Amino acid sequence: MLVTICIGSSCHLKGSRDVITKFENMVMRHKVDKQVELTGSFCMGECAKGVCVKIDDELFSVIPADADTFFETEILGRIS
């Protein structure tokens, strides 16, 4: 599964670095590095909401405070 996190200026200001760090930690904690590939991208066109995260072809907005819950629900939920 490909998970792309926006690192463009708007998402950076909204905490994309924190989201990336939390996702990296969750990948290691749950030992899903073979199933989940994290990558970065510049603007994905959803600047107004939160940090733009794309799972395969589906776009989401994530705030750093909800990143762990999002990972468990949307990412782990899809590979379990």
C-alpha positions in Angstrom: 0.0 0.0 0.0 1.4 3.4 -1.0 0.8 6.2 1.5 1.8 9.7 0.2 2.0 12.6 2.6 2.1 16.1 1.3 5.2 18.1 2.2 4.2 21.3 0.3 4.3 24.6 2.1 0.7 24.7 3.3 0.8 21.1 4.6 4.2 21.7 6.2 2.7 24.6 8.1 -0.2 22.4 9.2 2.2 19.8 10.6 3.1 17.3 7.8 6.5 16.6 9.5 4.7 15.5 12.7 2.3 13.3 10.6 5.3 11.7 8.8 7.1 11.0 12.1 4.0 9.5 13.7 3.4 7.3 10.6 7.0 6.2 10.6 6.7 5.2 14.2 3.5 3.4 13.6 5.0 1.4 10.7 7.8 0.3 12.9 5.6 -0.4 16.0 3.2 -2.6 14.0 6.0 -4.1 11.8 4.2 -3.4 8.5 7.2 -2.0 6.6 6.7 -4.7 4.0 3.0 -3.8 3.4 3.2 0.1 3.8 5.4 2.4 1.8 5.5 6.0 3.0 6.4 8.6 0.5 6.3 12.4 0.2 4.8 14.7 -2.5 4.4 18.4 -3.0 1.0 19.9 -3.3 -1.8 17.5 -4.0 -4.5 20.3 -4.3 -6.2 19.9 -0.9 -4.5 22.8 0.9 -7.5 24.2 2.7 -8.2 21.2 5.0 -5.3 19.6 6.9 -2.2 17.7 5.9 -3.1 15.9 2.7 -2.6 12.2 2.8 -3.2 9.9 -0.1 -3.7 6.1 0.3 -3.4 4.6 -3.1 -5.8 7.0 -5.0 -8.0 8.2 -2.1 -7.3 11.6 -0.5 -7.7 12.4 3.2 -6.9 15.4 5.4 -5.1 14.6 8.7 -4.1 16.8 11.6 -1.1 15.7 13.6 -3.2 15.1 16.8 -5.3 12.5 14.9 -2.4 10.8 13.0 -2.1 7.7 15.2 -5.9 7.1 15.1 -6.0 7.7 11.3 -3.1 5.2 10.8 -4.8 2.5 12.8 -8.2 3.0 11.2 -7.4 3.8 7.5 -4.0 2.1 7.0 -3.9 -0.9 9.4 -7.6 -1.4 8.8 -6.9 -1.9 5.1 -4.1 -4.5 5.5 -5.6 -6.5 8.3 
